[in-house]
Amino acid sequence: MQTDPVCGMEVDEKDALIAVRGGRKNFFCSNECRDEFLKNKS
């Protein structure tokens, strides 16, 4: 299990959406959370 960095929800890696930043995989529960993460470049 991984934690969505936007909403804090626990997500299963095999079902999660993924975005890579700084060589690190980030796992998301939804398109909305992934989009919010990608929008905020900090």
C-alpha distance matrix in Angstrom:
0.0 3.8 6.9 9.8 12.6 15.2 14.5 11.8 9.9 6.2 5.6 4.7 6.1 9.1 10.0 9.6 12.7 13.1 15.8 17.0 18.9 20.6 19.2 15.6 13.0 11.7 9.4 11.0 11.3 15.0 18.0 19.3 16.6 16.6 20.4 20.6 18.7 21.0 24.0 23.6 24.2 24.2
3.8 0.0 3.8 6.6 9.1 12.0 11.9 9.3 8.4 5.6 5.3 6.2 6.4 10.1 10.6 8.7 11.0 10.8 12.9 14.0 15.6 17.4 16.4 12.6 10.2 8.4 6.5 8.5 9.8 13.3 15.9 16.9 13.8 13.7 17.5 17.4 15.2 17.6 20.6 19.9 20.5 20.4
6.9 3.8 0.0 3.8 6.0 8.7 8.4 5.6 5.6 4.5 6.0 8.7 9.4 12.9 12.4 9.9 11.6 11.6 13.0 14.4 15.3 17.3 17.1 13.4 11.3 8.4 6.8 7.6 8.7 12.1 14.7 14.9 11.5 12.2 15.7 15.0 13.0 16.0 18.5 17.5 18.5 18.2
9.8 6.6 3.8 0.0 3.8 5.5 5.8 4.9 5.3 6.3 6.7 9.9 10.3 13.4 12.1 8.9 9.5 9.8 10.9 12.9 13.8 16.4 16.7 13.2 10.9 7.3 5.5 4.7 6.4 9.1 11.3 11.3 7.7 8.7 12.1 11.3 9.6 12.7 15.0 14.4 15.9 16.0
12.6 9.1 6.0 3.8 0.0 3.8 6.0 5.6 8.0 9.5 10.5 13.5 13.4 16.6 15.6 12.1 11.9 11.2 11.0 12.3 12.1 14.4 15.5 12.2 10.9 7.4 7.6 7.3 9.6 11.5 12.9 12.1 8.3 9.0 11.7 10.1 7.8 11.2 13.1 11.7 13.0 12.6
15.2 12.0 8.7 5.5 3.8 0.0 3.8 5.9 8.2 10.9 11.8 15.2 15.5 18.3 16.5 13.1 12.4 12.5 12.1 14.2 13.9 16.6 18.1 15.1 13.7 10.0 9.6 7.8 9.2 10.0 11.2 9.4 5.8 7.8 9.7 7.4 6.5 10.3 11.3 10.3 12.6 12.6
14.5 11.9 8.4 5.8 6.0 3.8 0.0 3.8 5.6 9.1 10.7 14.4 15.7 18.3 16.1 13.2 13.4 14.4 14.9 17.2 17.4 20.1 21.2 18.0 16.1 12.4 11.0 8.6 8.4 9.8 11.9 10.1 7.1 10.1 12.1 10.0 10.0 13.7 14.6 13.8 16.4 16.2
11.8 9.3 5.6 4.9 5.6 5.9 3.8 0.0 3.8 6.5 9.1 12.7 14.2 17.2 15.7 13.0 14.1 14.6 15.5 17.4 17.6 19.9 20.6 17.1 15.4 11.8 10.4 9.2 9.2 11.8 14.4 13.2 9.9 12.2 14.9 13.1 12.2 15.8 17.2 16.0 18.0 17.4
9.9 8.4 5.6 5.3 8.0 8.2 5.6 3.8 0.0 3.8 6.3 10.0 12.2 14.8 12.9 10.9 12.6 14.0 15.8 18.1 19.1 21.7 21.9 18.3 15.8 12.5 9.9 8.2 7.0 10.1 13.4 12.9 10.2 12.4 15.4 14.4 13.8 17.2 18.9 18.4 20.4 20.3
6.2 5.6 4.5 6.3 9.5 10.9 9.1 6.5 3.8 0.0 3.8 7.0 9.5 12.2 11.0 9.6 12.3 13.5 15.8 17.8 19.2 21.5 21.1 17.4 14.8 12.0 9.2 8.7 7.9 11.6 15.0 15.3 12.6 14.0 17.4 16.9 15.8 18.8 21.1 20.6 22.1 22.0
5.6 5.3 6.0 6.7 10.5 11.8 10.7 9.1 6.3 3.8 0.0 3.8 6.2 8.6 7.2 6.1 9.2 10.8 13.7 16.0 18.1 20.6 19.8 16.2 13.1 10.7 7.2 6.9 6.0 9.8 13.0 14.3 11.9 12.5 16.2 16.6 15.4 17.8 20.5 20.6 21.9 22.4
4.7 6.2 8.7 9.9 13.5 15.2 14.4 12.7 10.0 7.0 3.8 0.0 3.8 5.5 5.5 6.0 9.6 11.1 14.5 16.5 19.1 21.4 19.9 16.6 13.2 11.8 8.5 9.2 8.7 12.0 14.9 16.9 14.9 14.8 18.5 19.4 18.0 19.9 22.9 23.3 24.2 24.8
6.1 6.4 9.4 10.3 13.4 15.5 15.7 14.2 12.2 9.5 6.2 3.8 0.0 3.8 5.5 5.2 8.1 8.6 11.9 13.5 16.4 18.6 16.7 13.7 10.2 9.6 6.9 8.8 9.7 12.5 14.7 17.0 14.9 13.9 17.6 18.9 17.0 18.4 21.8 22.2 22.6 23.4
9.1 10.1 12.9 13.4 16.6 18.3 18.3 17.2 14.8 12.2 8.6 5.5 3.8 0.0 3.8 5.8 8.6 9.9 13.6 15.4 18.7 21.1 19.0 16.4 12.8 12.5 9.7 10.9 11.1 13.2 15.2 18.1 16.7 15.5 18.9 20.8 19.3 20.2 23.6 24.5 25.0 26.3
10.0 10.6 12.4 12.1 15.6 16.5 16.1 15.7 12.9 11.0 7.2 5.5 5.5 3.8 0.0 3.8 6.9 9.5 13.2 15.9 19.1 22.0 20.3 17.6 13.9 12.7 9.2 9.0 8.2 10.0 12.2 15.1 14.2 13.4 16.7 18.6 17.8 18.9 21.9 23.1 24.1 25.6
9.6 8.7 9.9 8.9 12.1 13.1 13.2 13.0 10.9 9.6 6.1 6.0 5.2 5.8 3.8 0.0 3.8 6.3 9.9 12.7 15.7 18.7 17.5 14.7 10.9 9.2 5.7 5.4 5.7 7.6 9.7 12.3 10.9 9.9 13.4 15.1 14.0 15.2 18.3 19.4 20.3 21.8
12.7 11.0 11.6 9.5 11.9 12.4 13.4 14.1 12.6 12.3 9.2 9.6 8.1 8.6 6.9 3.8 0.0 3.8 7.0 10.4 13.4 16.8 15.9 13.6 10.0 8.3 5.7 5.0 6.5 6.7 7.2 10.3 9.2 7.2 10.4 12.7 11.7 12.2 15.3 16.8 17.7 19.6
13.1 10.8 11.6 9.8 11.2 12.5 14.4 14.6 14.0 13.5 10.8 11.1 8.6 9.9 9.5 6.3 3.8 0.0 3.8 6.7 9.9 13.1 12.1 10.0 6.5 5.6 4.7 6.2 9.1 9.7 9.5 12.1 10.4 7.5 10.6 12.7 10.6 10.7 14.3 15.4 15.5 17.4
15.8 12.9 13.0 10.9 11.0 12.1 14.9 15.5 15.8 15.8 13.7 14.5 11.9 13.6 13.2 9.9 7.0 3.8 0.0 3.8 6.6 10.1 9.8 8.3 5.9 5.3 6.7 8.1 11.5 11.5 10.4 12.3 10.5 7.0 9.3 11.2 8.6 7.8 11.6 12.6 12.2 14.3
17.0 14.0 14.4 12.9 12.3 14.2 17.2 17.4 18.1 17.8 16.0 16.5 13.5 15.4 15.9 12.7 10.4 6.7 3.8 0.0 3.8 6.7 6.1 5.4 4.5 5.9 8.8 11.1 14.8 15.1 14.2 15.8 13.6 10.3 12.3 13.6 10.5 9.4 13.1 13.4 11.9 13.6
18.9 15.6 15.3 13.8 12.1 13.9 17.4 17.6 19.1 19.2 18.1 19.1 16.4 18.7 19.1 15.7 13.4 9.9 6.6 3.8 0.0 3.8 5.4 5.4 6.7 7.5 11.0 13.0 16.8 17.1 16.0 16.8 14.4 11.5 12.8 13.3 9.8 8.7 11.9 11.3 9.1 10.4
20.6 17.4 17.3 16.4 14.4 16.6 20.1 19.9 21.7 21.5 20.6 21.4 18.6 21.1 22.0 18.7 16.8 13.1 10.1 6.7 3.8 0.0 3.8 5.4 8.5 10.0 13.8 16.3 20.0 20.7 19.8 20.5 17.9 15.2 16.5 16.6 13.0 12.0 14.8 13.6 10.7 11.1
19.2 16.4 17.1 16.7 15.5 18.1 21.2 20.6 21.9 21.1 19.8 19.9 16.7 19.0 20.3 17.5 15.9 12.1 9.8 6.1 5.4 3.8 0.0 3.8 6.8 9.6 13.1 16.1 19.9 20.8 20.1 21.5 18.9 16.0 17.8 18.5 14.9 14.0 17.3 16.6 14.0 14.6
15.6 12.6 13.4 13.2 12.2 15.1 18.0 17.1 18.3 17.4 16.2 16.6 13.7 16.4 17.6 14.7 13.6 10.0 8.3 5.4 5.4 5.4 3.8 0.0 3.8 6.4 9.9 13.1 16.8 18.2 18.1 19.4 16.5 13.9 16.4 16.8 13.1 13.1 16.6 15.7 13.8 14.1
13.0 10.2 11.3 10.9 10.9 13.7 16.1 15.4 15.8 14.8 13.1 13.2 10.2 12.8 13.9 10.9 10.0 6.5 5.9 4.5 6.7 8.5 6.8 3.8 0.0 3.8 6.6 10.0 13.6 15.0 15.2 16.9 14.2 11.6 14.5 15.4 12.1 12.3 16.0 15.8 14.7 15.5
11.7 8.4 8.4 7.3 7.4 10.0 12.4 11.8 12.5 12.0 10.7 11.8 9.6 12.5 12.7 9.2 8.3 5.6 5.3 5.9 7.5 10.0 9.6 6.4 3.8 0.0 3.8 6.8 10.5 12.0 12.5 13.7 10.7 8.6 11.9 12.4 9.2 10.4 13.9 13.5 13.3 14.0
9.4 6.5 6.8 5.5 7.6 9.6 11.0 10.4 9.9 9.2 7.2 8.5 6.9 9.7 9.2 5.7 5.7 4.7 6.7 8.8 11.0 13.8 13.1 9.9 6.6 3.8 0.0 3.8 7.1 9.2 10.6 12.2 9.4 8.0 11.7 12.5 10.2 11.9 15.2 15.3 15.8 16.8
11.0 8.5 7.6 4.7 7.3 7.8 8.6 9.2 8.2 8.7 6.9 9.2 8.8 10.9 9.0 5.4 5.0 6.2 8.1 11.1 13.0 16.3 16.1 13.1 10.0 6.8 3.8 0.0 3.8 5.6 7.5 8.8 6.1 5.7 9.5 10.3 9.1 11.1 13.8 14.5 15.8 17.1
11.3 9.8 8.7 6.4 9.6 9.2 8.4 9.2 7.0 7.9 6.0 8.7 9.7 11.1 8.2 5.7 6.5 9.1 11.5 14.8 16.8 20.0 19.9 16.8 13.6 10.5 7.1 3.8 0.0 3.8 7.3 8.4 6.8 7.9 11.0 11.8 11.7 13.9 16.1 16.9 18.9 20.1
15.0 13.3 12.1 9.1 11.5 10.0 9.8 11.8 10.1 11.6 9.8 12.0 12.5 13.2 10.0 7.6 6.7 9.7 11.5 15.1 17.1 20.7 20.8 18.2 15.0 12.0 9.2 5.6 3.8 0.0 3.8 5.3 5.4 6.4 8.6 10.0 10.9 12.5 14.3 15.9 18.1 19.9
18.0 15.9 14.7 11.3 12.9 11.2 11.9 14.4 13.4 15.0 13.0 14.9 14.7 15.2 12.2 9.7 7.2 9.5 10.4 14.2 16.0 19.8 20.1 18.1 15.2 12.5 10.6 7.5 7.3 3.8 0.0 3.8 5.5 5.1 5.9 8.4 9.8 10.4 11.9 14.3 16.4 18.8
19.3 16.9 14.9 11.3 12.1 9.4 10.1 13.2 12.9 15.3 14.3 16.9 17.0 18.1 15.1 12.3 10.3 12.1 12.3 15.8 16.8 20.5 21.5 19.4 16.9 13.7 12.2 8.8 8.4 5.3 3.8 0.0 3.8 5.5 5.1 6.1 8.6 9.9 10.4 12.5 15.3 17.4
16.6 13.8 11.5 7.7 8.3 5.8 7.1 9.9 10.2 12.6 11.9 14.9 14.9 16.7 14.2 10.9 9.2 10.4 10.5 13.6 14.4 17.9 18.9 16.5 14.2 10.7 9.4 6.1 6.8 5.4 5.5 3.8 0.0 3.8 5.5 5.1 6.2 8.6 9.8 10.9 13.5 15.0
16.6 13.7 12.2 8.7 9.0 7.8 10.1 12.2 12.4 14.0 12.5 14.8 13.9 15.5 13.4 9.9 7.2 7.5 7.0 10.3 11.5 15.2 16.0 13.9 11.6 8.6 8.0 5.7 7.9 6.4 5.1 5.5 3.8 0.0 3.8 5.5 5.1 6.2 8.6 10.1 11.9 14.0
20.4 17.5 15.7 12.1 11.7 9.7 12.1 14.9 15.4 17.4 16.2 18.5 17.6 18.9 16.7 13.4 10.4 10.6 9.3 12.3 12.8 16.5 17.8 16.4 14.5 11.9 11.7 9.5 11.0 8.6 5.9 5.1 5.5 3.8 0.0 3.8 5.4 5.1 6.0 8.7 10.9 13.6
20.6 17.4 15.0 11.3 10.1 7.4 10.0 13.1 14.4 16.9 16.6 19.4 18.9 20.8 18.6 15.1 12.7 12.7 11.2 13.6 13.3 16.6 18.5 16.8 15.4 12.4 12.5 10.3 11.8 10.0 8.4 6.1 5.1 5.5 3.8 0.0 3.8 5.5 5.1 6.4 9.5 11.5
18.7 15.2 13.0 9.6 7.8 6.5 10.0 12.2 13.8 15.8 15.4 18.0 17.0 19.3 17.8 14.0 11.7 10.6 8.6 10.5 9.8 13.0 14.9 13.1 12.1 9.2 10.2 9.1 11.7 10.9 9.8 8.6 6.2 5.1 5.4 3.8 0.0 3.8 5.5 5.4 7.4 9.1
21.0 17.6 16.0 12.7 11.2 10.3 13.7 15.8 17.2 18.8 17.8 19.9 18.4 20.2 18.9 15.2 12.2 10.7 7.8 9.4 8.7 12.0 14.0 13.1 12.3 10.4 11.9 11.1 13.9 12.5 10.4 9.9 8.6 6.2 5.1 5.5 3.8 0.0 3.8 5.5 6.3 9.3
24.0 20.6 18.5 15.0 13.1 11.3 14.6 17.2 18.9 21.1 20.5 22.9 21.8 23.6 21.9 18.3 15.3 14.3 11.6 13.1 11.9 14.8 17.3 16.6 16.0 13.9 15.2 13.8 16.1 14.3 11.9 10.4 9.8 8.6 6.0 5.1 5.5 3.8 0.0 3.8 6.0 9.1
23.6 19.9 17.5 14.4 11.7 10.3 13.8 16.0 18.4 20.6 20.6 23.3 22.2 24.5 23.1 19.4 16.8 15.4 12.6 13.4 11.3 13.6 16.6 15.7 15.8 13.5 15.3 14.5 16.9 15.9 14.3 12.5 10.9 10.1 8.7 6.4 5.4 5.5 3.8 0.0 3.8 5.7
24.2 20.5 18.5 15.9 13.0 12.6 16.4 18.0 20.4 22.1 21.9 24.2 22.6 25.0 24.1 20.3 17.7 15.5 12.2 11.9 9.1 10.7 14.0 13.8 14.7 13.3 15.8 15.8 18.9 18.1 16.4 15.3 13.5 11.9 10.9 9.5 7.4 6.3 6.0 3.8 0.0 3.8
24.2 20.4 18.2 16.0 12.6 12.6 16.2 17.4 20.3 22.0 22.4 24.8 23.4 26.3 25.6 21.8 19.6 17.4 14.3 13.6 10.4 11.1 14.6 14.1 15.5 14.0 16.8 17.1 20.1 19.9 18.8 17.4 15.0 14.0 13.6 11.5 9.1 9.3 9.1 5.7 3.8 0.0
